[in-house]
Amino acid sequence: MQKLHLVMGGRVKDPQHLEFTDLSKIDLVGVYPDYASAEEAWRSCAQRTVDDAEMRYVVVHLHRLLEPALHKPE
């Protein structure tokens, strides 16, 4: 099974949470075929914005959203 990952980021209201201030300005970095390549893209974006506490990038496990029955905890 292909395990797709999305890397995205943007300005958040509170650095302790993940509520974006403006969804129209979300930076959609890309979709990656595995976690390692997604993490590399995430790390690059996160390091570029390290001095801005209100910018946050995340890795979204798309494969878990696309086929949730395959990823249920036992």
C-alpha positions in Angstrom: 0.0 0.0 0.0 1.2 3.5 -0.9 1.6 5.6 2.2 1.1 9.2 1.1 2.1 12.2 3.3 1.2 15.8 2.9 3.5 18.6 4.2 1.8 21.9 4.8 2.1 24.9 7.1 1.1 28.4 7.9 0.6 31.0 10.5 -1.1 29.8 13.7 -3.1 31.8 16.3 -1.2 30.2 19.2 2.2 28.5 18.8 1.0 25.8 21.3 -1.9 24.8 19.0 -2.6 24.1 15.3 -5.3 26.5 14.5 -4.3 28.4 11.4 -5.1 32.1 11.2 -5.9 32.2 7.4 -6.6 29.0 5.5 -6.3 30.8 2.2 -2.6 31.4 2.9 -1.7 27.8 3.8 1.6 26.7 2.3 0.9 23.4 0.6 4.5 22.1 0.3 3.6 18.8 -1.4 2.6 15.2 -1.3 5.3 12.6 -0.7 5.3 8.8 -1.2 6.9 8.0 2.2 7.5 9.5 5.6 11.2 10.0 5.2 10.8 12.3 2.1 7.9 14.1 3.8 10.0 14.6 6.9 12.9 16.0 4.8 10.6 18.6 3.2 9.0 19.4 6.6 12.4 19.9 8.2 13.5 22.2 5.4 10.4 24.4 5.8 10.5 24.4 9.6 14.2 25.4 9.7 13.6 28.2 7.2 10.9 29.7 9.6 12.5 28.7 12.9 12.7 32.3 14.1 8.9 32.9 13.6 7.1 31.2 16.4 3.7 31.7 14.7 4.7 29.7 11.6 4.1 26.0 11.9 4.6 23.1 9.4 3.2 19.6 9.8 3.3 16.2 8.2 -0.2 14.8 7.6 -0.5 11.0 7.1 -2.9 11.0 4.1 -2.9 7.2 4.0 -4.6 7.1 7.4 -7.3 9.5 6.2 -7.8 7.8 2.9 -8.2 4.2 4.3 -9.0 4.6 8.0 -10.1 1.0 8.4 -6.6 -0.2 7.8 -5.2 2.0 10.6 -7.5 1.4 13.5 -5.8 0.7 16.8 -6.3 -2.8 18.2 
